[in-house]
Amino acid sequence: MTAKFMMLTLCLGLTACASVDKWNKAVDAQHQAEDKALSEMKLKTTATLPVVPTGAGNSPLYVTPALYDGASYQATRMAAQKMQPTYLPQSQVTINHYIQGMMHDLVANLDLVKDGMIIGVTSFVYLDAAYDQADLLGNQLSEGFMHEIHQFGLAVVDFKTTDFIRVTPKGDFVFSRDFMELREEQPIEFVLGGTLVAHQGGTLVNARIVSVASKKVLATAQGFIPQNVANGVQPSSAQGKLYLKQGE
């Protein structure tokens, strides 16, 4: 009797172990299937975008923008998905790469995106200086952000465009910084601008998109441009220098 009872107990134990093992395998398989489905869903709905190459190597950092829902975000998503990672040697990195990274941050935390929203881009000014004066760096930031806004599929207005083409012996011109030559009213609902702060080793950039009507800040981004990159933006009128050396 004792031997039969032990044999029965052993069989029941083996059956139970086999059932538990089978159950664990089934659960693991289900988890793997769920993880695979989630990965495929994320791959279809997100885009991995390059930000700025690191200082030590050639590999760029990456950010994944927020998941957008609704038809109004389609243009932004499509533009983001078309962009490809850019691998550049550090010697070829320009200020535009840092502008691209800040633009990704602006779009990722943009509170409002609506069909037909029109954005104007202004010059970036130094935080501790007059707000009606900009240098070459501040103006180039404006030009770079204008390009990035268009790349993301948002409408941008160049309010410096005149209603005529000025033809002169030195060239043909359509842009102007003379207020009297520009339209007084512009169809601009939002503006992108910001401030600069000189920092040890470079320049801090504070960018934001603001509603013209309500003055509400819809998106913000911060970036740091190394001094060697900022020095790459040079005035076109700079004169070459000739140094004299005493002969021996």
Backbone hydrogen bonds, N-H to C=O, Kabsch-Sander energy under -0.5 kcal/mol:
donor,donor_aa,acceptor,acceptor_aa,energy
5,F,1,M,-2.3
6,M,2,T,-2.2
7,M,3,A,-2.3
8,L,4,K,-2.5
9,T,5,F,-2.3
10,L,6,M,-2.3
11,C,7,M,-2.2
12,L,8,L,-2.3
13,G,9,T,-2.2
14,L,10,L,-2.3
15,T,11,C,-2.4
16,A,12,L,-2.4
17,C,13,G,-2.3
18,A,14,L,-2.4
19,S,15,T,-2.2
20,V,16,A,-2.5
21,D,17,C,-2.6
22,K,18,A,-2.3
23,W,19,S,-2.4
24,N,20,V,-2.6
25,K,21,D,-2.2
26,A,22,K,-2.0
27,V,23,W,-2.4
28,D,24,N,-2.6
29,A,25,K,-2.3
30,Q,26,A,-2.0
31,H,27,V,-2.4
32,Q,28,D,-2.5
33,A,29,A,-2.1
34,E,30,Q,-2.3
35,D,31,H,-2.6
36,K,32,Q,-2.3
37,A,33,A,-2.3
38,L,34,E,-2.4
39,S,35,D,-2.3
40,E,36,K,-2.3
41,M,37,A,-2.0
42,K,38,L,-2.3
43,L,39,S,-2.2
44,K,40,E,-1.5
45,T,41,M,-1.3
46,T,42,K,-1.4
49,L,47,A,-0.6
49,L,63,V,-1.9
51,V,61,L,-2.2
54,T,59,S,-1.5
61,L,52,V,-1.6
63,V,49,L,-1.6
73,Y,70,G,-1.3
74,Q,71,A,-1.6
77,R,73,Y,-2.3
78,M,74,Q,-2.8
79,A,75,A,-2.1
80,A,76,T,-2.2
81,Q,77,R,-2.4
82,K,78,M,-1.3
83,M,79,A,-0.8
83,M,80,A,-0.6
87,Y,85,P,-0.5
88,L,58,N,-0.5
88,L,86,T,-0.6
92,Q,89,P,-1.9
93,V,90,Q,-1.2
97,H,94,T,-1.3
98,Y,94,T,-0.7
99,I,95,I,-1.9
100,Q,96,N,-2.2
101,G,97,H,-1.6
102,M,98,Y,-2.0
103,M,99,I,-2.3
104,H,100,Q,-1.8
105,D,101,G,-1.6
106,L,102,M,-2.2
107,V,103,M,-2.3
108,A,104,H,-2.2
109,N,105,D,-1.5
110,L,107,V,-1.0
111,D,218,L,-2.3
117,M,114,K,-1.8
119,I,155,A,-2.1
120,G,190,F,-2.6
121,V,157,V,-0.6
122,T,192,L,-2.5
124,F,138,G,-1.5
125,V,194,G,-1.7
127,L,196,L,-3.0
129,A,126,Y,-1.6
133,Q,130,A,-1.1
139,N,135,D,-1.9
140,Q,136,L,-2.3
141,L,137,L,-2.1
142,S,138,G,-1.4
143,E,139,N,-2.0
144,G,140,Q,-2.7
145,F,141,L,-2.5
146,M,142,S,-1.8
147,H,143,E,-1.6
148,E,144,G,-2.1
149,I,145,F,-2.5
150,H,146,M,-1.6
151,Q,147,H,-2.0
152,F,148,E,-1.6
153,G,150,H,-1.5
154,L,149,I,-1.9
155,A,117,M,-0.9
157,V,119,I,-2.5
159,F,157,V,-1.0
161,T,158,D,-1.6
162,T,174,V,-2.9
163,D,181,E,-0.5
166,R,164,F,-0.5
166,R,173,F,-3.3
167,V,165,I,-0.7
168,T,166,R,-0.6
168,T,171,G,-2.4
171,G,168,T,-1.4
173,F,166,R,-2.8
176,S,160,K,-2.2
179,F,177,R,-0.7
181,E,178,D,-1.8
182,L,179,F,-1.5
188,I,186,Q,-2.1
189,E,118,I,-1.6
189,E,187,P,-0.5
190,F,118,I,-2.0
191,V,210,V,-2.5
192,L,120,G,-2.8
193,G,191,V,-0.5
193,G,208,R,-2.1
195,T,206,N,-1.8
196,L,125,V,-2.2
197,V,204,L,-2.1
199,H,202,G,-2.7
202,G,199,H,-2.5
203,T,225,I,-2.3
204,L,197,V,-2.9
205,V,223,G,-3.0
206,N,195,T,-2.6
207,A,205,V,-0.6
207,A,221,A,-3.0
208,R,193,G,-2.4
209,I,219,A,-2.2
210,V,191,V,-2.7
211,S,216,K,-2.5
212,V,189,E,-2.7
213,A,189,E,-0.5
215,K,211,S,-1.7
218,L,209,I,-3.0
218,L,216,K,-0.6
219,A,209,I,-1.2
221,A,207,A,-2.3
223,G,205,V,-2.2
225,I,203,T,-2.8
227,Q,201,G,-2.5
229,V,226,P,-0.6
230,A,226,P,-2.4
231,N,227,Q,-2.5
232,G,229,V,-1.1
233,V,230,A,-1.5
234,Q,232,G,-0.9
238,A,235,P,-1.4
243,Y,241,K,-0.5
